[in-house]
Amino acid sequence: MSDYYNAFEISPVPAPGPDAVAPEPFRGIYGMPAFVTIPTSDLAASVDFWTRGLGFIELFSIPGGVVHLRRWAFQDVLLVPAERVPEQAPAMSVSFACVLSQIDALAEACRALRPDSIDGPRDTPWNTRDLEVVTPENARIVFTAAKEWDPASKEARDLAAVGITAPDLGDNGEHA
């Protein structure tokens, strides 16, 4: 028996590949295992950017209190009123999974709403393509899409050098 567990069985994130299809926004109510709370001084402008630019839906709102946004299951954001927001984005970011076919559309939508809001897309050494977005609240959001696994790629060799291999190529040791 292998210690490897295929986490895609419980994840809303589809397996990487050229035909990967993003799930629809999840509208169900569940106990959130994690979420992001973002203060905003202009709730309407924030909701507009998050929905039209980043593809979130407004799950519900409590007037003057909170707007609960969501994309896929477990991608929850709470926008809360604040008197002011930071003048610049912090070094810290929060990342949301997406599929490769969404990266360019996200960049285009955000650029149309706020021309200087995006950085990228760029490919990473861990085999993803990432798009960084700075929202109207100066939150740093990264959309990350897994690229198709190529065992002959530099990324695969670099990951193998630290003990991470594709599930069908080895046991991944402590990383399983």
N, C-alpha and C positions, 0 to 999 in steps of 0.2 A: 504494500500500500504506500502511496506517495503522500508526502506532507503538503503537496501542492493543492491549493483550493482555487478553483476557477471562480474568482470574485465577480465575473460578468454575470453569474447566475442571480445575484442580488442587486446588481447595479443597473441604473437606467442608461448608463453609457454603453452604446453599441460597440461591438468589436471593431477595431480599426480596419479600414480597407476603402477602396475606391467607391464601393457601393453602400457605405455606411449611411444610414438614414437616422436623422435626429428624431428622438421621440417628441410627441406633441407635449405642450405644456401640461403639467399634472395639476388637476383642479381639486383633487381629494384633500381631505383634512387628515393629518396625522400628527403624532408627537414628533416635533422636529429634533433630530439628533444634533443638528448644528444650524446656525443661521447667522447672518450678518446684520447688525444694526447700524444704520448710517444716518447721522443728523443732517438736516437740510434747512436752510433758511427760506427756501421757496419750494414748498411741497409740490405745487402744480408743475413747475418746470422740471423738477426731479422726476416725477412720475412720467412726464412726457418723454424725457430722455431715456429713462430705463425701459419704457415700453416701445417707443418707436425706434430708438437706437440700438438697444441691447436685446430686444426681443422678449422681455419679461411680460407677464400678464399681471393685472391688478387682481389678486385673489379676493381681497376685501379691504375695506378701510373703516376706521373709526374717526369721524371728522375731528380735526384738531389734535388727534392723538397718534395715529399710526396708519401707514399704508403698507399692507403685506403684499409683496411682489414675489413672483415665482416664474421659473422657466421649467426645467425638468424636475422630477421628484428629487427632493433634498437640495435644491438650489433656491433657497429662501432668503429674501432680503426684507428687512423692516426699515422703512423710511420714517423717521420721527422728526417732529418740528424742533428747530433750534434757533436761537437768536443769531448765531453766526456760525460759519464753517471755517476750517483752516484756510489760510491764504495760499498754501501750496500743498500738493499731494505729498503724503508721507512716503518714506521708503518702503514701508510695509504694503503688501497687496493681498487681495483675495482672488483666487482663481476659480473659474467655472469651466467645466468640461463642455466641449462642443464637438462637432464633426468637421472634417476638413472643408467640406462644401459650404460651411457657414462662415468661415473666416473672412473671405473677401466681402461677402454681403454685410457682415457686421461692420467691417472697416468702412465700407461705403455709406451705410446708414449713419454711423457716428460722425463721419466726416461731413455729411450733409447737414447735420444738426449743429455740430461744433467742429469747425475745420481743423483746429489744433488739438483735438482730443485724443488722437491715436498715435501709437508708436508701433511700427511693424506693418505687417506680420514678419516674424523672424523664426527661423528653424533653430531648435535647441539641440544640445548634445545628447539629450535623453529621448530623442526621436519624436518630438512634438513640433507643431507649428503654433506659435503664440501671437496673440494680438493684445497689446496693452492699451487700455482706455482710461483716461482721467475724466471722471464724471463731473457734472456741475457742482457737486459737493466736495470736489477735490479728493474723491476716493480713487484709489488705484486698483482697477479691475483688470484681470488677465483672463482672456478666453484661450483655452488650450485644447488643441486637437491632436490626438495620437496619429502619427503617420503610419502607413502600412509598414509592417515589419519586413525588413530586407536583411537576411542573415549575413549577406556579404557587405553590408554598409559599414562605414566608419563608426556610426552610432552603435551598431551591434557589436563591433569589435571593442569599442570603448566600454560598453556596458559589460561585456564578457570579461574584460580585464579586471573589473571589480567584483566579479562573481555572479552577475545577473545575465541569465541566458533565457531564450524563449522557452516556454514551458515544455515543449516537446523536444528540446535539445539538451536538457540536463535537469538537475534537481533544484537548482537555485539556492541550495544550502540554506543559510540563515535568512535569505530574502524570500523564501517561499511563504 
